[in-house]
Amino acid sequence: MTDFTRRSFALGAAALPLAACSNGIGGNGAATIDARVDSALNFMYRDFPGTQDLAGRAAGLLVMPLITEVGLGLGGSYGTGALRVGPSTVDYYSAASGSAGLQIGAQQFSHVLFFMTQEALLEFRQSPGWSAGADLEYAVAEQGQVLRAETLTSLSPVIAVIFAQTGLRVGATLEGTKYTRIIP
């Protein structure tokens, strides 16, 4: 009985900060998500101009305008966003992950997945729940907030750009994140 109580307490303690850091997207539906997606894209294009060319070549973009990630032994992250093909939103998605280990802190960040081929986009849209894995190529901002040149010429089918990080947790990763289609 004591183990169950400790385990329940640990899970509850890990879930409480995630709930407290709620990103507030799910309350007002599609219009709120779309407005946040537009804002995140405008921020990314302004601060990382090379992403405009990348977006122009992509078959589609999954924009997650606000992911909240917390950890205290156990951790997790959650956010919602939209899949854009051209200028149109075609679906809405949630992103969730869980982790365990030596970790403490909380952060929020935005990310965009650039589907560079029609095949990668189709695979994502047809799957019941798609997980970001080790084959995902990351674009990171270096000094001067410029994306690495090799990212912009990459032949990878999916490229992730992580930006607008705030908080007290080291690193943001998408590996192990599960994306699920939602109806806002």
C-alpha positions as CSV (number, residue, x, y, z in Angstrom):
1,M,0.0,0.0,0.0
2,T,2.9,2.4,0.8
3,D,4.4,1.8,-2.7
4,F,1.1,2.6,-4.4
5,T,0.8,5.8,-2.3
6,R,4.3,6.9,-3.1
7,R,3.9,6.1,-6.8
8,S,0.6,7.9,-7.0
9,F,2.1,10.9,-5.2
10,A,5.1,11.0,-7.6
11,L,2.8,10.8,-10.7
12,G,0.5,13.5,-9.3
13,A,3.5,15.7,-8.5
14,A,4.8,15.3,-12.0
15,A,1.4,16.1,-13.6
16,L,0.6,19.1,-11.4
17,P,3.3,21.4,-12.8
18,L,2.3,20.4,-16.4
19,A,-1.3,21.3,-15.6
20,A,-0.2,24.5,-14.0
21,C,1.8,25.5,-17.0
22,S,-1.2,24.9,-19.3
23,N,-0.7,26.7,-22.6
24,G,-4.4,27.5,-22.9
25,I,-4.8,26.6,-26.5
26,G,-7.6,24.0,-26.2
27,G,-10.2,26.3,-24.8
28,N,-11.4,28.4,-27.8
29,G,-11.0,25.9,-30.6
30,A,-9.7,26.2,-34.1
31,A,-9.7,30.0,-34.3
32,T,-7.4,30.3,-31.3
33,I,-5.0,27.6,-32.6
34,D,-4.9,29.2,-36.0
35,A,-4.1,32.6,-34.5
36,R,-1.3,31.2,-32.5
37,V,0.0,29.3,-35.5
38,D,0.0,32.5,-37.6
39,S,1.9,34.3,-34.8
40,A,4.5,31.6,-34.4
41,L,5.1,31.5,-38.2
42,N,5.5,35.3,-38.3
43,F,8.0,35.1,-35.4
44,M,10.0,32.3,-37.0
45,Y,10.1,34.0,-40.5
46,R,11.2,37.3,-38.9
47,D,13.9,35.8,-36.7
48,F,15.0,33.1,-39.0
49,P,14.5,34.4,-42.6
50,G,16.0,31.2,-44.1
51,T,12.9,29.3,-43.0
52,Q,10.7,31.1,-45.5
53,D,12.6,29.4,-48.3
54,L,12.4,26.1,-46.5
55,A,8.6,26.5,-46.1
56,G,8.3,27.3,-49.8
57,R,9.9,24.0,-50.7
58,A,8.0,22.0,-48.1
59,A,4.9,19.8,-48.9
60,G,3.4,20.8,-45.5
61,L,4.2,22.3,-42.1
62,L,3.1,21.1,-38.7
63,V,3.2,24.2,-36.5
64,M,3.2,23.7,-32.7
65,P,3.1,27.3,-31.5
66,L,3.5,26.5,-27.8
67,I,4.8,23.3,-26.1
68,T,5.0,23.3,-22.4
69,E,7.6,20.8,-21.0
70,V,8.1,20.1,-17.3
71,G,10.2,17.6,-15.3
72,L,10.9,16.7,-11.7
73,G,12.1,13.1,-11.9
74,L,9.2,12.3,-14.1
75,G,8.4,14.8,-16.9
76,G,6.2,15.5,-19.8
77,S,5.2,17.9,-22.5
78,Y,2.1,18.9,-24.2
79,G,0.8,21.4,-26.8
80,T,-1.5,21.7,-29.8
81,G,-1.1,23.0,-33.3
82,A,-2.1,22.8,-36.9
83,L,-1.0,21.1,-40.1
84,R,-0.7,23.6,-43.0
85,V,-0.5,22.6,-46.6
86,G,0.1,25.8,-48.5
87,P,-1.8,28.6,-46.8
88,S,-4.6,26.4,-45.5
89,T,-5.0,24.5,-42.2
90,V,-5.9,20.9,-43.1
91,D,-5.9,19.3,-39.6
92,Y,-5.2,20.0,-35.9
93,Y,-2.8,18.0,-33.8
94,S,-1.7,17.6,-30.2
95,A,1.9,16.7,-29.2
96,A,2.6,14.8,-26.0
97,S,5.6,13.1,-24.5
98,G,6.7,11.6,-21.2
99,S,10.1,11.0,-19.7
100,A,11.7,9.7,-16.5
101,G,15.2,10.3,-15.1
102,L,17.4,13.0,-13.6
103,Q,15.5,16.2,-14.6
104,I,14.1,19.3,-13.1
105,G,12.6,22.5,-14.5
106,A,10.0,23.8,-16.9
107,Q,10.2,25.5,-20.3
108,Q,8.0,26.5,-23.2
109,F,9.0,26.5,-26.8
110,S,7.6,26.5,-30.4
111,H,8.5,24.1,-33.1
112,V,7.7,23.5,-36.8
113,L,8.1,20.2,-38.6
114,F,8.8,20.8,-42.3
115,F,7.6,17.8,-44.4
116,M,10.0,18.1,-47.4
117,T,8.4,15.3,-49.5
118,Q,4.8,14.4,-50.3
119,E,5.6,10.9,-49.1
120,A,6.6,12.1,-45.6
121,L,3.5,14.3,-45.4
122,L,1.2,11.4,-46.6
123,E,2.8,9.0,-44.0
124,F,2.2,11.6,-41.3
125,R,-1.4,12.2,-42.3
126,Q,-2.4,8.6,-42.7
127,S,-0.9,7.4,-39.4
128,P,-3.2,7.1,-36.3
129,G,-0.5,8.6,-34.2
130,W,3.0,9.6,-35.5
131,S,6.1,9.7,-33.3
132,A,9.1,11.9,-33.8
133,G,12.1,9.7,-33.8
134,A,15.9,9.7,-34.2
135,D,15.6,10.1,-38.0
136,L,14.3,13.6,-37.6
137,E,16.8,16.3,-38.6
138,Y,17.0,19.3,-36.3
139,A,17.7,22.9,-37.4
140,V,19.2,24.9,-34.6
141,A,20.0,28.5,-34.3
142,E,23.7,29.3,-33.9
143,Q,25.3,32.5,-32.9
144,G,23.5,35.5,-34.5
145,Q,20.3,33.6,-34.7
146,V,21.0,32.2,-38.1
147,L,20.1,28.6,-39.1
148,R,22.9,26.4,-40.3
149,A,23.3,26.4,-44.0
150,E,23.4,22.6,-44.4
151,T,19.9,22.5,-42.9
152,L,18.5,24.6,-45.6
153,T,20.0,22.4,-48.3
154,S,19.2,19.1,-46.6
155,L,17.5,16.2,-48.3
156,S,15.9,14.9,-45.1
157,P,12.2,14.1,-45.5
158,V,11.3,15.9,-42.2
159,I,13.2,18.8,-40.6
160,A,12.3,20.2,-37.2
161,V,13.0,23.8,-36.2
162,I,12.8,24.6,-32.5
163,F,12.6,28.3,-31.5
164,A,11.3,30.8,-28.9
165,Q,12.5,28.8,-25.9
166,T,11.8,30.2,-22.4
167,G,12.1,28.6,-19.0
168,L,14.6,26.9,-16.7
169,R,15.0,23.5,-18.3
170,V,18.1,22.6,-20.4
171,G,17.4,21.5,-24.0
172,A,14.3,20.9,-26.0
173,T,13.8,17.7,-27.8
174,L,11.1,16.3,-30.0
175,E,12.3,12.7,-29.9
176,G,9.7,10.5,-28.4
177,T,6.9,13.0,-29.0
178,K,3.6,11.6,-30.2
179,Y,1.4,13.6,-32.5
180,T,-2.3,12.8,-32.6
181,R,-5.0,14.3,-34.7
182,I,-7.6,16.3,-32.7
183,I,-10.9,18.1,-33.2
184,P,-10.6,21.4,-31.5
